[in-house]
Amino acid sequence: MTGNKYSILLPTYNEKENLPLIIWLIVKYMSESNLDYEVIVIDDGSPDGTLDVAKKLQKLYGDDKIVLRPREKKLGLGTAYVHGIQHAKGNFIIIMDADMSHHPKFIPQYIKKQQEKDYDVVTGTRYIGNGGVYGWDLKRKAVSRGANFITQILLRPGVTDYTGSFRLYKKSVLKQLMDTVISKGYAFQMEIIVRAKQMKFSVAEVPITFVDRVYGESKLGTGEIFQFLKGLIYLLATS
C-alpha cells in the first residue's frame, strides 16, 4: 500500500452486460497490486437495467468498493466526471470506459508511471510503443487517426493520443482542469489534455491496447464527430 487512494470513475449508459466483467477485472488487478481503491459507477438512467446490475455488484463486493452515484438521464461525459469527483474519496482519479475497451490490467502500470516523477496526469496512448487497437473497422480507425493528426498539426500539445479516455489524474489537478473545459462527449478528452499541457501540468503516456467493446454498440456517431470538430475550433480560437 502506498498511502494513496484511487477513485475509478465509470460513467455508464446501457452497459449491463459489460459492467460485471469490468468490475471483476478492476477488483482483481487492484487487489493483486494491494492498492486502495473505490469504483464510482455513474449511470445516466440506462433503460437496459445497468443500475440494477450495479446494485447487485455493490452487494457482492461491498459499498466501500462499489459506490453508486446514478443520475436520472444522460447528461454528458464531462458532467458525469464532475458528478463523480464530487463523491470521490481518493487523492487520485482514474477515468475509463465501462465497455471493456480499456483493460484494468494497465492501471498498475499507470500508477507506477505516475510515481516515477510524480506526474500530474498519466494518459494511455494507442500510438506509441506496443500500443494499438483491435476489433475496429476502417471508419473508426480513420476517425481516431484523423482526429489525432489534426490536433497534432493545429495545436501541437505534445501528446500522441488526444481522444483516449483512459487516464489517471491527481484529483486536485483534475478539478482545476474541469474548471477550464467546456466541451462534452468525444471532444471532452481532447480539450482536457490540451488544457493540461497549456497549464504546464506534467503529462506522461503509457502504451495501451484498445479493444472494441465486448457487448453493445459503440456510441461514436456523426454527432460526436461534429462535437469534436466544434471543440477543436474552440481550442484554436482560445489558445
Secondary structure, DSSP 4 states (H G I P E B T S, - for coil): --S-EEEEEEEESS-TTHHHHHHHHHHHHHHHTT-EEEEEEEEB--TTSHHHHHHHHHHHH-TTTEEE--BSS---HHHHHHHHHHH--SSEEEE--SSSSS-GGGHHHHHHHHHHHT-SEEEEESSSTT-EEES--HHHHHHHHHHHHHHHHHH--S-S-SS---EEEEHHHHHHHHTT----THHHHHHHHHHHHHTT--EEEEE-EEE--SSS-----HHHHHHHHHHHHHHHHH-
